[in-house]
Amino acid sequence: MLELSLLFMAAGKSSRFGGQPKLLAKVGKNNESLFELSIIQIKKHIQINHIHLITNEENAIEILSEAKNIRYKYDLNIDITSNIQIIPRFRNKPWGTADAASSAYNYLKTPFLLLNSDDLYDEITFETIAKNCDKSKNYIIGYELGKTLKNDKKANRGFIEIFNNRIFKLTEKLNIERKYYSEEELKDILVSVNLFLLQPNVLESLFTLTEKFKEDNDRDNEIESLLPDFLNKLLVNKTLDLELMKSEGQWNGITFKEDIKELKNVL
């Protein structure tokens, strides 16, 4: 069985969700949390050897407690580690997803899956990864755009451009809506929802970029480092070789409280 570490990004403030960690939202038919359902889906196809959680100061204790409970419940003989994404005093929000991911560079020593903490990627996705990946390579798991825009709410997506099954460009597009695209585009365009299989050295490269970014923008309270854009910088610099793996699975995410009901209906 494929063996990987897991890196969950859970450092966001969840302001549109009332401030509670979305990772802990009870969405399963037996009151399972989003985190628990993710672990259930993953462990069917991938042997988990380590879980690392990136949190913020407010949610760290709750999230770590849930992770340890799940480790005990499913008898997972693994290490659980964590770090807090630091927010400087002059900012009222985190530096962004690239900074969050890179903040964990000292903790991941083996190939890992990077996942959003507020997304459910579907068991089919993890089966696809287990059957088709070379764990020595870097992959972006792409979904059809239409599968990630299921209602009329705005969303951010990383648009993937490929050549010979390798990614040559990633572009983060903000506040897009389903109505902007034709049915053909919704099927043909592939996007990232921050699910990657990566080597540990990628985090160190990201760390170098984000530290320079923060130094250059230390007076700007609004600018953010977005993960697709910073991975694109590594692609442009030719310090990252990223292959595409398309998922035929169903993606579901949580942004607002009302999304819980929708996800429960889907499950």
C-alpha positions as CSV (number, residue, x, y, z in Angstrom):
1,M,0.0,0.0,0.0
2,L,1.2,3.5,-0.8
3,E,2.6,5.2,2.3
4,L,2.4,8.9,2.8
5,S,2.3,11.7,5.4
6,L,-0.6,14.1,5.5
7,L,-0.4,17.9,5.8
8,F,-3.6,19.6,6.7
9,M,-3.8,23.4,6.3
10,A,-6.1,24.6,9.1
11,A,-4.7,28.0,10.0
12,G,-7.5,30.1,8.5
13,K,-9.7,32.3,10.7
14,S,-12.9,30.8,9.3
15,S,-14.5,34.2,9.6
16,R,-17.3,33.3,7.1
17,F,-18.0,30.2,9.2
18,G,-18.4,32.0,12.5
19,G,-14.8,31.4,13.6
20,Q,-15.1,27.7,14.4
21,P,-12.6,25.3,12.8
22,K,-14.2,23.9,9.7
23,L,-12.1,20.8,10.0
24,L,-14.2,19.9,13.1
25,A,-17.6,20.5,11.5
26,K,-19.9,17.5,12.1
27,V,-20.9,16.5,8.6
28,G,-21.1,12.7,8.7
29,K,-24.2,10.6,9.1
30,N,-22.9,9.4,12.4
31,N,-21.8,12.8,13.4
32,E,-18.3,12.4,12.1
33,S,-16.2,15.5,11.7
34,L,-14.9,16.6,8.3
35,F,-11.4,15.6,9.6
36,E,-12.6,12.1,10.6
37,L,-14.3,11.5,7.2
38,S,-11.1,12.6,5.4
39,I,-9.1,10.1,7.4
40,I,-11.7,7.3,6.8
41,Q,-11.5,7.9,3.0
42,I,-7.7,8.2,2.9
43,K,-6.8,5.2,5.0
44,K,-8.7,2.8,2.8
45,H,-6.1,3.3,0.1
46,I,-3.1,5.0,1.6
47,Q,-1.1,4.0,4.6
48,I,-0.8,7.1,6.8
49,N,2.6,7.4,8.5
50,H,2.4,10.9,10.0
51,I,-0.2,13.7,10.3
52,H,0.9,17.3,10.5
53,L,-1.6,20.1,11.2
54,I,-1.0,23.8,10.5
55,T,-3.3,25.8,12.9
56,N,-3.7,29.2,14.3
57,E,-3.4,30.3,17.9
58,E,-7.2,30.1,18.5
59,N,-8.0,26.7,17.1
60,A,-4.8,24.7,17.8
61,I,-6.0,23.0,21.0
62,E,-9.4,21.9,19.6
63,I,-7.9,20.6,16.4
64,L,-5.1,18.7,18.0
65,S,-7.5,17.1,20.5
66,E,-9.7,15.9,17.6
67,A,-6.7,14.5,15.7
68,K,-5.5,12.5,18.8
69,N,-9.1,11.2,19.4
70,I,-9.2,10.0,15.8
71,R,-5.8,8.4,16.1
72,Y,-7.0,6.4,19.1
73,K,-10.4,5.6,17.6
74,Y,-8.9,4.0,14.5
75,D,-5.8,2.6,16.2
76,L,-3.4,4.6,14.0
77,N,0.2,4.0,15.0
78,I,1.4,7.4,13.8
79,D,3.0,10.6,14.9
80,I,0.8,13.8,15.1
81,T,2.6,17.1,14.9
82,S,1.6,20.7,14.4
83,N,2.7,24.2,14.1
84,I,1.0,27.6,14.3
85,Q,1.0,30.0,11.4
86,I,2.3,33.2,12.8
87,I,0.4,36.5,12.2
88,P,2.5,39.6,12.8
89,R,1.1,42.4,15.0
90,F,0.5,44.7,12.0
91,R,-1.7,42.3,10.2
92,N,-5.2,41.1,11.1
93,K,-5.2,38.0,8.9
94,P,-2.7,35.3,8.0
95,W,-0.1,35.8,5.2
96,G,-1.9,33.3,3.0
97,T,-1.9,29.6,1.9
98,A,1.7,29.6,0.6
99,D,3.0,30.9,3.9
100,A,0.9,28.4,5.8
101,A,2.2,25.4,3.8
102,S,5.8,26.6,3.9
103,S,5.6,27.1,7.7
104,A,5.6,23.3,8.0
105,Y,8.9,22.7,6.1
106,N,10.8,21.5,9.2
107,Y,8.2,18.8,10.0
108,L,7.8,16.9,6.8
109,K,10.6,14.5,5.9
110,T,8.8,12.1,3.6
111,P,6.5,12.5,0.6
112,F,3.1,13.8,1.7
113,L,-0.4,14.8,0.6
114,L,-1.2,18.5,1.2
115,L,-4.9,19.0,1.8
116,N,-7.2,21.9,2.7
117,S,-8.9,21.4,6.0
118,D,-12.3,22.5,4.8
119,D,-12.5,20.2,1.8
120,L,-13.7,16.6,1.3
121,Y,-11.9,15.2,-1.7
122,D,-13.8,11.8,-2.2
123,E,-12.6,8.3,-1.7
124,I,-12.3,7.8,-5.5
125,T,-9.6,10.5,-5.5
126,F,-7.4,8.7,-3.0
127,E,-7.9,5.4,-4.8
128,T,-6.7,7.2,-8.0
129,I,-3.6,8.5,-6.2
130,A,-2.8,5.1,-4.7
131,K,-3.1,3.3,-8.1
132,N,-1.4,5.8,-10.3
133,C,1.3,7.9,-8.5
134,D,5.0,7.5,-8.4
135,K,5.7,8.7,-4.9
136,S,9.1,10.1,-5.9
137,K,7.3,12.7,-8.1
138,N,5.2,15.8,-7.4
139,Y,1.6,15.9,-8.5
140,I,-1.3,18.3,-8.6
141,I,-4.7,16.5,-8.4
142,G,-7.0,18.3,-10.8
143,Y,-10.8,18.4,-10.8
144,E,-13.2,19.6,-13.5
145,L,-14.1,23.2,-12.8
146,G,-17.8,22.3,-12.8
147,K,-17.3,19.8,-10.0
148,T,-15.9,22.5,-7.7
149,L,-18.5,25.2,-8.5
150,K,-21.8,23.6,-7.4
151,N,-23.9,26.7,-6.6
152,D,-24.0,30.4,-7.2
153,K,-21.4,31.3,-4.5
154,K,-18.1,33.0,-5.3
155,A,-14.9,30.9,-5.0
156,N,-11.2,31.0,-5.6
157,R,-9.6,28.3,-7.9
158,G,-6.2,27.5,-9.2
159,F,-6.5,27.2,-13.0
160,I,-4.2,24.5,-14.4
161,E,-2.4,24.8,-17.8
162,I,-0.7,21.6,-19.0
163,F,1.6,20.3,-21.8
164,N,2.5,16.7,-22.1
165,N,0.7,16.0,-18.8
166,R,3.0,18.4,-17.0
167,I,2.0,21.6,-15.4
168,F,3.5,24.7,-17.0
169,K,1.3,27.3,-15.4
170,L,-0.9,27.7,-12.3
171,T,-3.1,30.8,-11.9
172,E,-5.2,31.6,-8.9
173,K,-8.5,33.2,-10.0
174,L,-10.5,35.0,-7.3
175,N,-14.2,35.3,-6.7
176,I,-15.3,33.3,-9.8
177,E,-18.8,31.9,-10.2
178,R,-20.3,29.0,-12.1
179,K,-22.3,31.4,-14.3
180,Y,-19.1,32.8,-15.8
181,Y,-18.4,29.6,-17.7
182,S,-20.1,27.6,-20.4
183,E,-21.1,23.9,-19.8
184,E,-18.2,22.9,-22.0
185,E,-15.7,25.0,-20.1
186,L,-17.0,23.7,-16.8
187,K,-16.1,20.2,-18.0
188,D,-12.9,20.9,-19.9
189,I,-11.1,23.3,-17.5
190,L,-9.1,21.6,-14.8
191,V,-8.5,23.4,-11.5
192,S,-6.7,22.9,-8.2
193,V,-8.5,22.8,-4.9
194,N,-5.2,22.5,-3.0
195,L,-4.7,18.8,-3.1
196,F,-1.1,17.9,-3.9
197,L,1.3,15.0,-3.6
198,L,4.7,16.7,-2.9
199,Q,8.3,16.0,-1.9
200,P,9.6,17.6,1.3
201,N,12.0,19.9,-0.5
202,V,9.1,21.7,-2.2
203,L,8.2,23.2,1.2
204,E,11.7,24.5,1.7
205,S,11.6,26.2,-1.7
206,L,8.3,27.7,-0.8
207,F,9.7,28.9,2.5
208,T,12.5,30.8,0.8
209,L,10.0,32.5,-1.5
210,T,7.5,33.4,1.2
211,E,10.1,34.8,3.6
212,K,11.3,37.1,0.8
213,F,7.7,38.0,0.0
214,K,6.9,38.9,3.6
215,E,10.1,41.0,3.9
216,D,9.2,42.9,0.7
217,N,5.6,43.5,1.8
218,D,6.0,44.0,5.6
219,R,3.9,47.3,5.4
220,D,1.0,45.8,3.5
221,N,-1.8,44.4,5.7
222,E,-3.9,43.1,2.8
223,I,-1.5,41.3,0.4
224,E,-1.5,37.5,0.6
225,S,0.8,34.7,-0.7
226,L,-1.5,32.3,-2.5
227,L,-0.3,28.7,-2.9
228,P,-1.1,28.2,-6.6
229,D,0.8,31.5,-7.5
230,F,3.8,30.5,-5.4
231,L,4.0,27.0,-6.9
232,N,3.8,28.7,-10.3
233,K,6.9,30.8,-9.3
234,L,8.7,27.5,-8.7
235,L,7.5,26.2,-12.1
236,V,8.8,29.3,-13.8
237,N,12.1,29.1,-11.9
238,K,12.3,25.4,-13.0
239,T,12.8,24.3,-9.4
240,L,9.6,22.3,-9.5
241,D,8.4,19.6,-11.8
242,L,4.7,19.1,-11.3
243,E,2.6,16.4,-13.0
244,L,-1.2,16.3,-13.4
245,M,-3.4,13.6,-12.0
246,K,-7.0,14.1,-12.8
247,S,-9.6,12.9,-10.2
248,E,-13.0,11.6,-11.4
249,G,-14.2,11.9,-7.8
250,Q,-16.6,14.4,-6.3
251,W,-15.2,17.3,-4.5
252,N,-17.1,19.1,-1.7
253,G,-16.1,22.0,0.4
254,I,-17.4,24.0,3.4
255,T,-17.3,27.8,3.4
256,F,-20.5,28.9,5.2
257,K,-22.6,27.2,7.9
258,E,-25.3,26.3,5.4
259,D,-22.8,24.3,3.5
260,I,-22.9,21.7,6.3
261,K,-26.5,20.7,5.4
262,E,-25.7,20.5,1.7
263,L,-22.7,18.2,2.4
264,K,-24.8,16.0,4.7
265,N,-27.3,15.6,1.9
266,V,-24.6,14.7,-0.6
267,L,-23.1,12.1,1.8
